[in-house]
Amino acid sequence: MPRTFPLAELDAAADLLHAGGVLAYPTEAVYGLGCDPQDRAAFGKIFALKRRPATQGVLLIAADFAQVERYIDFANVPDDALAQVRASWPGPHTWIFPRSAAVPGWVAGTHAGIALRVTAHEPAAALCRAFGGALVSTSANPHGEPPARSAATVAAYFGDALDGLLDAPLGAQDRPSTIRDALSGTIIRA
């Protein structure tokens, strides 16, 4: 069983992330696996847990726009596209942007862009605030299995191979966030 943190222990959960740990946490619809996006070893742990190739990349989740702006190549994002994205945030909307040099290659995988979301789900946003920045967010499930929608399912999937689990409610969404291209508005995942 992974170490379980209630919402009252967000600082301890953030400390685990800063120490290179992988934490499962609730998002708008499913539990996600997260780590410090700058920590390559922690990132590797996520893909070992998921049994998924790291070339697929992941998205980053944040509490506010300031936590994701360093990852965006603003020189290649028209003002109207940026305005459309910002109008949808915070919310269950993931947007793919041209990535800046601040995005570690392992986070984007083989993709040219970076997927970002500013969440309105308070437990996930509070975790990002406690951590002090954006976090990796990928569904908490082994590759090919359904995403976990409960702390019990997360524990059943990963047991003590997972460093920690933030036990808090999911958001009201019934499916993972829509992913769109920020430049064209094209839906990548409905």
C-alpha positions in Angstrom: 0.0 0.0 0.0 1.5 3.4 -0.9 1.8 6.1 1.7 -1.5 7.9 1.8 -1.9 11.6 2.3 -5.2 13.3 3.2 -5.8 16.8 1.9 -4.7 18.2 5.2 -1.2 16.9 4.5 -0.6 18.5 1.1 2.8 19.9 2.2 4.0 16.4 3.0 2.8 15.2 -0.4 4.6 18.0 -2.1 7.8 17.1 -0.1 7.5 13.6 -1.5 7.4 15.0 -5.0 10.4 17.2 -4.3 12.3 14.2 -3.1 11.8 12.4 -6.4 8.6 10.5 -5.5 5.7 9.5 -7.7 2.3 10.5 -6.3 -1.2 9.4 -7.4 -3.7 12.3 -7.1 -7.3 13.0 -8.1 -8.1 15.1 -11.2 -11.3 16.2 -12.8 -12.3 12.7 -13.8 -9.6 10.1 -12.9 -6.6 9.7 -10.7 -3.4 10.8 -12.2 0.2 9.8 -11.6 2.5 12.8 -11.0 6.0 13.9 -10.4 8.3 16.8 -10.8 8.6 17.3 -14.6 12.3 18.3 -14.2 13.1 15.0 -12.4 14.0 12.4 -15.1 14.4 9.5 -12.6 10.9 10.2 -11.1 9.5 10.4 -14.7 11.1 7.0 -15.4 9.3 5.6 -12.4 6.0 6.7 -13.8 6.5 4.9 -17.0 7.8 1.8 -15.2 4.6 1.8 -13.1 2.4 2.2 -16.2 4.4 -0.2 -18.3 4.1 2.2 -21.1 6.8 3.6 -23.5 8.1 7.0 -22.4 8.1 8.1 -26.0 4.3 8.8 -25.7 4.9 11.9 -23.5 2.5 13.3 -20.9 0.7 16.5 -20.0 1.5 19.0 -17.3 -1.2 20.2 -14.9 -1.1 23.4 -13.0 -3.0 25.6 -10.5 -2.6 28.8 -12.6 -1.3 30.2 -15.9 1.9 31.4 -14.2 2.9 27.7 -13.5 2.7 26.7 -17.2 3.8 29.8 -19.1 7.5 28.9 -19.0 6.7 25.8 -21.1 5.1 27.7 -24.0 7.0 29.0 -27.0 5.0 32.3 -27.1 6.8 33.4 -30.3 4.8 30.8 -32.2 1.4 31.3 -30.5 -0.9 34.0 -32.0 -2.6 36.3 -29.5 -6.1 35.1 -30.5 -5.1 31.5 -29.9 -3.7 32.3 -26.5 -6.8 34.3 -25.6 -9.0 31.3 -26.5 -7.0 29.0 -24.3 -6.9 31.4 -21.4 -10.7 31.9 -21.5 -11.1 28.1 -21.0 -8.8 28.0 -18.0 -9.1 27.0 -15.2 -11.1 24.1 -16.4 -11.0 20.5 -17.8 -9.4 21.6 -21.0 -5.9 20.4 -22.1 -4.2 22.4 -24.9 -1.2 21.4 -26.9 1.3 24.3 -27.4 4.5 24.7 -29.3 7.0 23.9 -26.5 9.7 26.1 -25.2 13.3 25.0 -24.4 12.2 24.7 -20.7 10.2 21.5 -21.5 12.4 18.5 -20.8 12.6 16.1 -23.8 11.4 13.2 -21.7 8.1 15.0 -20.9 7.1 15.6 -24.5 8.3 12.2 -25.8 8.3 12.2 -29.5 5.8 15.1 -29.8 6.8 18.5 -31.0 4.4 20.2 -28.6 3.6 20.2 -24.9 0.1 19.4 -23.5 -0.9 21.7 -20.6 -3.9 22.2 -18.4 -4.7 24.7 -15.7 -7.2 22.8 -13.6 -10.2 24.0 -11.7 -10.3 20.8 -9.6 -9.3 22.1 -6.2 -7.4 19.1 -4.8 -5.2 18.9 -7.9 -4.7 22.7 -8.0 -3.9 22.8 -4.2 -1.3 20.1 -4.8 0.3 22.2 -7.6 0.3 25.2 -5.3 1.9 23.2 -2.4 4.5 21.8 -4.9 5.2 25.3 -6.3 4.7 24.5 -10.0 3.2 22.3 -12.7 3.2 18.6 -12.3 3.3 15.6 -14.6 -0.2 14.3 -15.1 -0.9 10.9 -16.7 -3.7 8.6 -15.9 -3.1 6.2 -13.0 -3.4 2.8 -14.6 -1.1 0.2 -16.1 -1.1 0.5 -19.9 -4.2 -1.1 -21.4 -6.2 -1.0 -18.1 -9.0 1.6 -17.4 -7.9 4.7 -15.5 -8.4 4.6 -11.7 -11.4 6.4 -10.4 -10.8 5.6 -6.8 -7.9 5.5 -4.3 -8.7 1.7 -3.8 -8.2 1.1 -7.5 -4.9 3.0 -7.5 -3.7 0.9 -4.6 -4.8 -2.3 -6.3 -3.0 -1.3 -9.5 0.3 -0.3 -8.0 0.5 -1.3 -4.3 3.7 -0.2 -2.5 5.5 0.3 -5.8 3.8 3.7 -5.8 5.5 6.2 -3.5 2.3 8.1 -2.4 -1.4 8.6 -2.9 -3.4 11.8 -2.3 -6.7 10.5 -1.1 -9.2 13.2 -2.1 -12.4 13.3 -4.2 -12.4 13.3 -8.0 -14.0 16.2 -9.9 -17.4 16.0 -11.5 -16.2 15.1 -15.0 -17.1 11.6 -16.3 -14.2 11.3 -18.7 -10.6 12.6 -19.0 -10.2 16.2 -20.3 -10.6 17.1 -24.0 -7.2 17.7 -25.6 -7.0 20.4 -28.4 -4.3 21.9 -30.5 -3.9 25.5 -29.2 -3.1 26.9 -32.7 -5.8 25.2 -34.8 -8.4 24.3 -32.1 -8.5 20.8 -33.6 -9.7 18.2 -31.1 -7.0 15.6 -30.5 -8.9 13.6 -27.8 -12.6 14.2 -27.2 
